[in-house]
Amino acid sequence: MRLQDKVAVVTGAASGMGKAIAELYASEGAKVIVADLNIEGAQEVVSGITEKGGVAKAVQVNVAKQEDIDNMIDTAVSEYGTLDILVNNAGIMDGFEPVADILDERWDLIFDINTKGVMRAMRKAIPIFLEKGKGNIINTASTGGLNGAHAGATYGASKHAVIGLTKNTGYMYAQKGIRCNAIAPGAVATNISASMKNINQFGMERTKPVQGVIPRVGNPEEIAQVALFLASDESSFVNGTVVTADGGWTAAF
Ligand SMILES: NC(=O)c1ccc[n+]([C@@H]2O[C@H](COP(=O)([O-])OP(=O)(O)OC[C@H]3O[C@@H](n4cnc5c(N)ncnc54)[C@H](O)[C@@H]3O)[C@@H](O)[C@H]2O)c1
């Protein structure tokens, strides 16, 4: 049990990587807040966890709303007494738009969810971590947060910003017992394509050669193992950095 009695909040935990992270954390002894916009999906994940003897609670959250973020973190504290691990994983894709085709509305939504949601949840959690003298933040970025041709301009910018936030936070609180790291997954089999709207043919075509060198598509459980390492004390000297988990994809460039 690598996370015995730790209290973890995982966003975007109704599906894909968030679900796999919530399930693995619970199986390692953590009490997990399964937070997602999709409350039915979150409740299903909780049922699966509790059937296996784990401890979890579903909370509906729109990470684009501060009041929902506050409620999510407050629920962890009221239900389980504290917060030890925050996993900012909820995210959506763009439609592969190059900059000339970006719509303000779509840019704002993607940044609200992928970037501002991460900042707001960290801002809410840090005072708890400072008071305890310890805490652990894991942000799901993307290889698109390190390179330019994995999606459209908006998604790439939103994930580059998450990596910047992660590095700054890891550095700022390094002497306060708080660690903050990001995972940069490559292509992983999840439901994220459902969030791709109005695919931009030009943008999609430009990314195709890059998609063509993907060695293989990963499973959410493979990303969850990275999130477990980062959440556990085994990674005690890993801080303010990005762990790429892409099967070797970005080794190509
Ligand atoms: N799948 C990939 O290939 C891939 C690669 C790199 C990074 N990522 C990142 O991984 C993370 C998880 O995505 P996934 O691939 O598991 O996708 P997914 O669509 O399977 O899961 C994402 C979850 O986030 C939830 N969500 C969406 N908007 C939300 C909001 N406003 N508030 C709260 N919850 C919200 C969805 O309901 C869903 O349950 C995302 O940040 C994504 O950008 C995915």
PDBQT file of the ligand as one rigid body, heavy atoms in Angstrom, charges set to zero:
ROOT
HETATM    1  N1  LIG A 301      -5.762  10.787 -24.439  1.00  0.00    +0.000 N 
HETATM    2  C1  LIG A 301      -4.631  11.303 -24.850  1.00  0.00    +0.000 C 
HETATM    3  O1  LIG A 301      -4.055  10.854 -25.855  1.00  0.00    +0.000 OA
HETATM    4  C2  LIG A 301      -3.990  12.424 -24.073  1.00  0.00    +0.000 A 
HETATM    5  C3  LIG A 301      -2.655  12.745 -24.349  1.00  0.00    +0.000 A 
HETATM    6  C4  LIG A 301      -2.027  13.731 -23.609  1.00  0.00    +0.000 A 
HETATM    7  C5  LIG A 301      -2.707  14.377 -22.609  1.00  0.00    +0.000 A 
HETATM    8  N2  LIG A 301      -4.005  14.066 -22.355  1.00  0.00    +0.000 N 
HETATM    9  C6  LIG A 301      -4.656  14.760 -21.237  1.00  0.00    +0.000 C 
HETATM   10  O2  LIG A 301      -5.071  13.805 -20.291  1.00  0.00    +0.000 OA
HETATM   11  C7  LIG A 301      -6.116  14.340 -19.495  1.00  0.00    +0.000 C 
HETATM   12  C8  LIG A 301      -7.201  13.309 -19.328  1.00  0.00    +0.000 C 
HETATM   13  O3  LIG A 301      -7.831  13.107 -20.578  1.00  0.00    +0.000 OA
HETATM   14  P1  LIG A 301      -8.279  11.667 -21.126  1.00  0.00    +0.000 P 
HETATM   15  O4  LIG A 301      -7.477  11.424 -22.345  1.00  0.00    +0.000 OA
HETATM   16  O5  LIG A 301      -8.292  10.675 -20.033  1.00  0.00    +0.000 OA
HETATM   17  O6  LIG A 301      -9.744  12.041 -21.648  1.00  0.00    +0.000 OA
HETATM   18  P2  LIG A 301     -11.227  11.609 -21.257  1.00  0.00    +0.000 P 
HETATM   19  O7  LIG A 301     -12.098  12.435 -22.125  1.00  0.00    +0.000 OA
HETATM   20  O8  LIG A 301     -11.368  10.122 -21.311  1.00  0.00    +0.000 OA
HETATM   21  O9  LIG A 301     -11.360  12.079 -19.739  1.00  0.00    +0.000 OA
HETATM   22  C9  LIG A 301     -11.430  13.435 -19.402  1.00  0.00    +0.000 C 
HETATM   23  C10 LIG A 301     -12.439  13.636 -18.282  1.00  0.00    +0.000 C 
HETATM   24  O10 LIG A 301     -12.441  15.031 -17.964  1.00  0.00    +0.000 OA
HETATM   25  C11 LIG A 301     -13.783  15.414 -17.741  1.00  0.00    +0.000 C 
HETATM   26  N3  LIG A 301     -13.970  16.841 -17.947  1.00  0.00    +0.000 N 
HETATM   27  C12 LIG A 301     -13.998  17.507 -19.133  1.00  0.00    +0.000 A 
HETATM   28  N4  LIG A 301     -14.239  18.803 -18.920  1.00  0.00    +0.000 NA
HETATM   29  C13 LIG A 301     -14.355  18.962 -17.582  1.00  0.00    +0.000 A 
HETATM   30  C14 LIG A 301     -14.608  20.080 -16.748  1.00  0.00    +0.000 A 
HETATM   31  N5  LIG A 301     -14.835  21.306 -17.259  1.00  0.00    +0.000 N 
HETATM   32  N6  LIG A 301     -14.634  19.894 -15.407  1.00  0.00    +0.000 NA
HETATM   33  C15 LIG A 301     -14.455  18.657 -14.886  1.00  0.00    +0.000 A 
HETATM   34  N7  LIG A 301     -14.238  17.568 -15.623  1.00  0.00    +0.000 NA
HETATM   35  C16 LIG A 301     -14.181  17.720 -16.962  1.00  0.00    +0.000 A 
HETATM   36  C17 LIG A 301     -14.609  14.583 -18.713  1.00  0.00    +0.000 C 
HETATM   37  O11 LIG A 301     -15.959  14.493 -18.300  1.00  0.00    +0.000 OA
HETATM   38  C18 LIG A 301     -13.880  13.254 -18.683  1.00  0.00    +0.000 C 
HETATM   39  O12 LIG A 301     -14.418  12.390 -17.710  1.00  0.00    +0.000 OA
HETATM   40  C19 LIG A 301      -6.530  15.647 -20.183  1.00  0.00    +0.000 C 
HETATM   41  O13 LIG A 301      -5.983  16.736 -19.481  1.00  0.00    +0.000 OA
HETATM   42  C20 LIG A 301      -5.913  15.517 -21.554  1.00  0.00    +0.000 C 
HETATM   43  O14 LIG A 301      -5.663  16.775 -22.136  1.00  0.00    +0.000 OA
HETATM   44  C21 LIG A 301      -4.665  13.117 -23.073  1.00  0.00    +0.000 A 
ENDROOT
TORSDOF 0
